[in-house]
Amino acid sequence: MRGWERGEEERLPPGYRVDTTDAAIWILRRPDGTVAGYFGVWGASRKALERAARDDHRSRARHFTLT
């Protein structure tokens, strides 16, 4: 992925990780292991992945705060 070095997942919200087991598609996973997003390896950027993780984290935090 462009602009991404292994071991730099610390820019993701706590517990979020990138599953790279598939050679063509990387999966953004939440702390509980569920899928937060899919990214094509060749088109994915570090910023896009970080933005998706932050947005997902915020929306889930809002959802759990309201319930």
C-alpha positions as CSV (number, residue, x, y, z in Angstrom):
1,M,0.0,0.0,0.0
2,R,1.3,3.4,-0.8
3,G,2.8,5.3,2.2
4,W,2.4,2.4,4.6
5,E,5.2,0.6,6.3
6,R,4.7,-2.5,8.3
7,G,4.4,-1.8,12.0
8,E,2.9,1.6,11.6
9,E,-0.7,0.6,12.6
10,E,-0.4,2.9,15.6
11,R,-2.0,5.6,13.6
12,L,-5.2,3.6,13.6
13,P,-7.7,3.9,16.5
14,P,-6.9,1.5,19.4
15,G,-7.5,-2.1,18.4
16,Y,-8.0,-1.5,14.7
17,R,-5.7,-3.5,12.4
18,V,-5.1,-4.3,8.8
19,D,-5.6,-7.9,7.8
20,T,-3.2,-8.6,4.9
21,T,-3.8,-12.4,4.5
22,D,-5.4,-11.8,1.0
23,A,-2.8,-10.8,-1.6
24,A,-5.3,-8.5,-3.5
25,I,-7.6,-7.2,-0.8
26,W,-6.7,-5.8,2.6
27,I,-9.3,-5.8,5.3
28,L,-9.6,-3.1,8.0
29,R,-10.8,-4.9,11.2
30,R,-12.3,-3.5,14.3
31,P,-11.0,-4.5,17.8
32,D,-13.7,-7.3,17.9
33,G,-12.5,-8.7,14.5
34,T,-15.5,-7.6,12.5
35,V,-14.9,-5.9,9.1
36,A,-14.8,-2.1,9.0
37,G,-13.7,-1.9,5.3
38,Y,-12.1,-3.5,2.3
39,F,-9.3,-2.0,0.3
40,G,-7.8,-3.1,-3.0
41,V,-4.0,-3.4,-2.4
42,W,-3.0,-1.5,-5.5
43,G,-5.4,1.5,-5.0
44,A,-5.3,1.8,-1.2
45,S,-3.5,4.6,0.5
46,R,-2.4,5.0,4.1
47,K,-4.6,8.2,4.4
48,A,-7.7,6.4,3.1
49,L,-7.3,3.5,5.5
50,E,-6.6,5.8,8.5
51,R,-9.6,8.0,7.5
52,A,-11.9,4.9,7.2
53,A,-10.8,3.6,10.6
54,R,-11.3,7.0,12.3
55,D,-14.7,7.4,10.7
56,D,-15.8,3.9,11.7
57,H,-14.5,4.4,15.3
58,R,-16.4,7.7,15.6
59,S,-19.6,6.3,14.3
60,R,-19.5,3.3,16.5
61,A,-18.7,5.4,19.5
62,R,-21.7,7.6,18.8
63,H,-23.9,4.6,18.3
64,F,-22.9,3.0,21.6
65,T,-23.2,6.4,23.4
66,L,-26.8,6.9,22.2
67,T,-28.0,3.4,23.1
